Amino acid sequence: MKADIRVALIGNPNTGKSTLFNVLTGLNQKIGNFPGVTVDKKVGYTTLPDGRQAEIIDLPGTYSIYPKSQDESIVFSVLADKHNPHRPDLVVVILDASNLKRNLLLYSQVADLKIPVVVALNMMDLAKKADIDIDVNLFAKKLGVPVVPISARKNEGIPQLKSAISFANKFALQEDSIDVASIAPGLVESISRELDIDNPYLALQLAHQHETLTFLTPEQSERVEQLEKEFSFNSQKAQGAETIARYAFINDLLYDTVKKPITPQGETHSNKIDKILTHKVFGFIIFFGILMFMFQAIFSWSSYPMELIADAFVWVQNWLHHVLPAGPLTSLLVDGVIAGLSGVMVFIPQIAILFAFISILEDTGYMSRVTFMMDKLMRKVGLNGKSVVPLIGGFACAVPSIMSTRTIENWKDRMITIMVTPLVTCSARLPIYTLLIALVVPNRNVWWLFNLQGLALTGMYIFSLISAVVVAWVFKFILKGKERGYFIMELPVYRMPRWSNVIYSMFERSKAFVLQAGKVIIAISVILWVLASYGPGDRFAKIDAQYSQPKYTKTMSTDSLSRTVSSAKLENSYAGVLGHVIEPVIRPLGFDWKIGIALITSFAAREVFVGTMATIYSVNGNAEKMESVYEKMHQAKNPDTGQPVFTLAVAFSLMMFYAFAMQCASTVAVFFRETKNWRWPAIQFAYMTVLAYVASFIAFHVLK
Amino acid sequence: MFQFIYKNMRLSQLEVGETGIVKEFTDLEMSVKLMEMGCLPGEEIRIERVAPLGDPIAINVSGYQLSLRKREAHTIVLQ
C-alpha cells in the first residue's frame, strides 16, 4: 500500500501503545521483520481526515532510547538512520497521563532528535480518577508540540489525534529540553563536524551506540572511537548526567502544568489485589491454580476444533486422491505436502488458546507479578523471573516460546532459557504419550479418584519441568555471562484485559507460527516422503512382482494386500534401510528397526511418530475393519520371540526418548534465527540427544 | 511511626511501608538503569512489598511501582 505520510508510535511499555495502534489501524495491519534483525515490525494503515493515507509503525515499547534489549535497539536505529526505509516523517509519543514523569524521559530524548512530534496523552480517564489535573494547553505550549488527550481503551480523542497528525508540521518545532553539548563538551561538536551531523543529540547518541549501529561505516565507527578516547568519554557517566538533566527539565515542566492530590488516596485498588495475588501462600496457590486451568482449557477446548481440522485434512486428502490421477506427483502433494501441512494446522487451536491466555495474563499485569514471585527461585537455577513465561509457553509449543524470550535482557539468562524450553512437554508429545501410556498402563483407578493413566501422564509433565530446571542449573556453570544480570522491572497497575488485543494477539501469533513452522515442516515432510516412497536398486519392483503372484492376489483381500505391500515397501525404502542401519545403536534401548524409522522421521517433528507407526504396523491388518494405531501396536509381536513388541519397558524407554530428544526441526530453525549462529542449536541438539539416549537406556534396563 | 536516621542507610535495609530519599548510588552501571526508571537523587521511595520468597522487592517511586532485587536495592544510598 502506498502511504502519504509515515508515522511511528513510540512509548513506554504499558502505556496502551498497542491498543492505540489497533484502534488506529483496525485489522488493516501486518507483522513483518525489520531487515537484518528478528524484531517484529507491526505496520498498519489509517486514513487521515484530509483523505491522505498514513502508514503507522508500532515500535517496541521502551523506557529510553538507550537500548537494553534487541527489541529496544530498533527504536533508535529507525529514528536516527536517514536511509532507514522505515524512518518516520512524524513520531507520535504516547504518554501515560497518570504516570507522566517517567514517561517524559523518552519523550525528551525523542524530541531532541528533532523529528516532528505529536504527543498523545493517553489514559486521561485514569488520570482524572486519580485526581491528577493536567493543564494540557500550557503543557503543549511549554513543549512546543501538539498535545492530544486521548483514551485509547475507550476510543476517545482518536479523531482529534488523527487531525493533529494530518496538520503536523513538516519541521520539528519542539523546544530543546537539555543542553546536549554540555554533557560531552568538545566531543559532540567534533562528531557533528566530522560525520556531518546537524543534530547534537544524534551526535551524542552515536558516541554511545556506534558499536552496535549498522548504518555507520566501519571507518566512521572507528573515528568515533578515536574521538571518544581523545575527549575521555565515559558512556555510563554521560548517560547518568544526561538522565539527571532530563529529569530536571521534566520536574520544571510538570511544576505548573500538573496538579496531583497532595495526600495519597490511601490504598489503591491495585495494591489490594497485590496483597492477595503475591501473598506468601495464596500467591503460589493461585498461580498453580491458573496454570492448571490453562492446561485443562488448552487440552479440552481444543480437542473438538483439532478433530475438525484433522478430519478436514483427511477429507481433502481422500478427495484429492479421488480427483487427481494416481502417480508420484499426486502422492507427493497429498502424502507429502498436505500430510505435512495437516501436522502443523492441527496445533493451531492449542496455540491460539495458549496465546489468548498468555496475552490475558500479560494484559492484566499478572504476568509481571509471576516473574516477581518466581525470580528468586528461577535465579537459583541460572534462570530469571522472566523465564517463567517461555517455560509455561513451552507446554504448548517451544517455537513461539523461544521467540518470547526476547524480553529477557541478560544474554546468559536468555540462552539458558532457550536451551531448556524444548525439554518442557510440548503439545506435540501429548499424542505420543497418550498412545504409549494407553498401551502399557492399565486403565484403572487407584485411591478411588486417581486414574493410573492420568497419573502417568501427569508424571511425564512434572518430570519434564524437573529436567528443565536441572539442565538449567548445569548450564549455569557452563555458560559464561558477559554482563551482569539485573531485574529492574515495572509492575504495572492491574487492568481488565482488552479483548480486542487478546484476539489480535491470538490471531497474529497463530499466523506467525503457521508461517514459521509450516515452511520447515512442509520441506521436511517432502524429504521424508521421498525417503519413504523410494528404495535403493530394484527392491520396490521385486516387491511389486512378488505380491502380484496369484498366491497373494487370490488369498488376500485387496485392502490387506495393499497394506502388506506398502509395509514391505517401507521396510525396503530408504527410510527402512536407515532404520535397519541404526538398529544396532537403538537395540540397547529396546527398539527395533520399525521404531527406528519412527525415530528418524520424528526428527522433523515429533507428531510424525503416530502416523509413521500407523503405516509401519499395518502388516497384520484385518481387511474388514480399519484398525486404530493403538490396536495395531497392541497386536505387534516380535517375529523371533512371539512376545509383544510394546512392553512396559519399551514404551517407557520410548517416552523417555521423546521427552529429551530434540525432535523438532522448527525449534532448531527458530533458535538459529534468534542467535544467527549454528553453534547454539547444535549444542542444544547434541545435549538433548545424549540425554535422550541415556534416559531411554536407563528406563529400558530398569523396567525390563 | 518513628523514623530512625542511620548514616549511609541503604534502600535494601528499609522495611515494608517505610520511606527514604535517594542520596546517591554505589554502582555506576546500576545507577544509570535505576535513574532511567525514575530513581533519582532527591526522589522519595516507599517499600511496597517483598516477594513471597524474600526477594525481589517492590517499591513505589515517582508515582508507579517498580520491582528490583535486593542486591540492586543495596546500591541505593539514602539520605
Interface residues (C-beta under 8 A of the other chain):
Chain A: Y63 S64 Y66 K68 S98 N99 L100 K101 R102 L105 Q236 K237 Q239 G240 T243 I244 Y247 K260 S270 N271 D274 K275 T278 H279 K280 V281 G283 F284 S368 F372 M373 D375 K376 L377 G385 R484 Y486 F487 I488 M489 E490 L491 P492 V493
Chain B: L28 E29 M30 S31 V32 K33 L34 M35 E36 M37 G38 L40 P41 E48 R49 A51 P52 L53 G54 D55 P56 A58 S62 G63 Y64 Q65 L66 S67 L68 R69 E72
